Amino acid sequence: MTIAELVREASLDQVGYSSDQCLKCNVCNTVCPVARVTDLFPGPKYVGPQAARFRMGRTQPVQLKDAPRLESPDVTVDYCSGCGWCTAACPAGVKIAEMNSQSRARLKAGHRPKLRDWGLGQTDLTGHMGVLFSPIGNWALHNRPVRRMMELTVGVHHKAPFPNFSRRTFQSAWKRRQKRRGLSRAPMPGPDKAVVYFHGCAVNYYEPHVANAAIAILERNGYQVIVPPQVCCGLPLISNGIYGEARDKANENIKILADYARKGYKIVGTSTSCTHTIKAEYREMLDLRDDDATVVAQATWDICEFLLYLHEQGKLDTSFGRLDEDLPYHAPCQLRSHGIGLPAMDLFALVPGLRARDMDHDCCGMAGTYGMKKEKYDIAMAVGAPLFEKVRASGATEAACDSETCRWQIEGASGVRTKHPVEILQAAYRAGDAARGGSSGVGGGSATGEDAARGGDSPEAHAAVRAGSGGSRARNR
């Protein structure tokens, strides 16, 4: 490697080089939710910047074709949940969580991944199959003997929460809706009148009601919604150390979204995990730093971030009705990693009577697929235990959270129905319309007409999620 190449590499703000800035202050260890509850993880400083001195080629892209295989010296890094609190807290700007993720991927490079880890990363495959055979899949995921067998054979904990599969994908329902409205061949509106919607896997296969709420709110505020073809953002693969396949997913999404971004469209997502992955992790984890990846990252917005932006511009419809209720709110780790504050809380403050309260807890423990794994389930439940207790103690009938797996975890462990913030805002709009005696501008039914999921937002679906974590609260207290 030449001196010029070394200088160029150092200028790229590489994750590996950030370890040189470590002050050994232990702030990262202090805020780590995993190290707080188990000795199996020695802490982010030890497995991150401290171990980096033993890692050869620490700035080399991970699992890139023809790249050399470089081992990571410490297997305990796999107990890092990737919550990102260490990176956020570091006064020196060391990218500790990102470093740990790359180290996990180096551990797994050259090895066939576990069937469980690979399967948890194949959200499009399992989602399509689950939707296709949803009656069987939903029965199996909530059948105790089947779940026990899954734990014994695959390693997914039998009490880990899983939602119900939809009857059809959101993508197929959306195409039906557009065709029914005669919009499937309509000219695309300009970027000042439309946004591009990145729905993510949870909406596509499990939670179409979240998309329905988001689309209805966007349309009410004067924006048409463009739903392009898309695949999983790749985060489940990144989290399981399968960087090669994650990079393929990322490149496919970037190829689709870059043209919209260059035309000035904002890319809005309802999964805060997906939007953060596109904004930051494609660059920091997967070393995707070309012009297309950059323009897509710059155009990507979390849904509540975008709605708050509209409010700050004086463009948000604030004709919310009264919701006289307490609402515990958990800000997921991925949302905090955006560095955008808590936009949902600012939006809740606009709703008359709504008493939203930030639970002020670091992590629910789920961390994507981390808390689903047999060996990590108890750790995840211990991490989230204070949060679950706060939610139950609030006496509220429902809670709110921006991330899908966190919602499933909170609902399963606390027994309190947990919704996306846009669902709360949709209810407030409906309450306002009802009080004025007019028809609701956010739709009486779903934005996809008859295509709501079986049990998508029904009491039965929420009961199924809670059943997935049955008994866990007593065991962790």
QUIGIBEL-V537668 format. One record per residue. N is the residue number from 1. NEAR is the number of other ideal C-beta (glycine too) atoms within 10 Angstrom. Layout:
n: {N/N}
near: {NEAR/NEAR}
//
This chain:
n: {1/2/3/4/5/6/7/8/9/10/11/12/13/14/15/16/17/18/19/20/21/22/23/24/25/26/27/28/29/30/31/32/33/34/35/36/37/38/39/40/41/42/43/44/45/46/47/48/49/50/51/52/53/54/55/56/57/58/59/60/61/62/63/64/65/66/67/68/69/70/71/72/73/74/75/76/77/78/79/80/81/82/83/84/85/86/87/88/89/90/91/92/93/94/95/96/97/98/99/100/101/102/103/104/105/106/107/108/109/110/111/112/113/114/115/116/117/118/119/120/121/122/123/124/125/126/127/128/129/130/131/132/133/134/135/136/137/138/139/140/141/142/143/144/145/146/147/148/149/150/151/152/153/154/155/156/157/158/159/160/161/162/163/164/165/166/167/168/169/170/171/172/173/174/175/176/177/178/179/180/181/182/183/184/185/186/187/188/189/190/191/192/193/194/195/196/197/198/199/200/201/202/203/204/205/206/207/208/209/210/211/212/213/214/215/216/217/218/219/220/221/222/223/224/225/226/227/228/229/230/231/232/233/234/235/236/237/238/239/240/241/242/243/244/245/246/247/248/249/250/251/252/253/254/255/256/257/258/259/260/261/262/263/264/265/266/267/268/269/270/271/272/273/274/275/276/277/278/279/280/281/282/283/284/285/286/287/288/289/290/291/292/293/294/295/296/297/298/299/300/301/302/303/304/305/306/307/308/309/310/311/312/313/314/315/316/317/318/319/320/321/322/323/324/325/326/327/328/329/330/331/332/333/334/335/336/337/338/339/340/341/342/343/344/345/346/347/348/349/350/351/352/353/354/355/356/357/358/359/360/361/362/363/364/365/366/367/368/369/370/371/372/373/374/375/376/377/378/379/380/381/382/383/384/385/386/387/388/389/390/391/392/393/394/395/396/397/398/399/400/401/402/403/404/405/406/407/408/409/410/411/412/413/414/415/416/417/418/419/420/421/422/423/424/425/426/427/428/429/430/431/432/433/434/435/436/437/438/439/440/441/442/443/444/445/446/447/448/449/450/451/452/453/454/455/456/457/458/459/460/461/462/463/464/465/466/467/468/469/470/471/472/473/474/475/476/477}
near: {6/7/7/8/9/11/9/10/14/12/9/12/12/19/26/20/17/24/22/13/13/20/12/8/13/11/18/26/18/15/19/26/24/26/22/15/19/14/9/13/23/18/21/32/24/16/26/28/26/16/21/24/11/11/20/11/14/22/17/18/16/28/20/14/7/4/13/9/12/15/13/25/15/17/11/14/25/22/20/26/26/25/28/24/24/30/24/16/17/24/10/16/11/26/26/32/28/24/29/29/24/30/28/25/24/24/17/19/20/10/9/7/16/15/11/19/21/15/18/24/26/18/24/17/12/17/20/15/15/22/21/13/13/19/10/12/18/21/12/16/22/18/13/11/9/13/20/12/13/19/18/10/10/15/18/20/22/18/22/27/25/23/27/26/27/28/19/20/23/32/18/15/24/22/15/16/21/16/11/12/10/8/11/12/7/10/6/13/14/11/16/10/10/18/23/26/25/25/25/26/24/25/28/26/26/25/30/28/25/27/28/29/28/29/27/24/25/23/15/19/16/12/21/15/20/16/17/15/8/22/16/24/26/28/27/26/28/29/26/27/26/23/26/15/19/28/23/14/24/28/18/15/25/20/11/16/24/18/14/21/21/13/12/10/21/18/24/25/27/28/26/31/28/28/28/26/31/24/23/19/28/27/20/22/28/27/20/19/14/12/9/16/21/16/17/27/22/10/23/26/22/26/29/27/21/23/27/22/15/17/17/10/8/7/12/19/16/13/15/23/17/13/20/9/15/14/22/25/22/29/23/24/26/27/25/19/22/18/10/18/14/18/24/30/18/16/24/24/9/15/23/13/12/21/14/23/15/13/20/11/19/21/27/32/30/31/30/23/24/25/29/24/22/16/11/26/23/18/22/28/27/18/29/29/19/14/25/28/17/17/27/16/10/17/9/20/10/18/27/26/28/28/27/26/26/28/28/28/34/31/26/28/32/25/17/19/20/28/22/29/28/27/21/24/29/24/20/25/24/19/21/22/19/12/13/10/6/10/9/16/16/23/20/9/12/21/25/24/14/11/22/20/28/16/21/24/19/14/9/11/21/23/15/19/25/19/18/23/26/16/9/23/17/7/10/19/10}
//
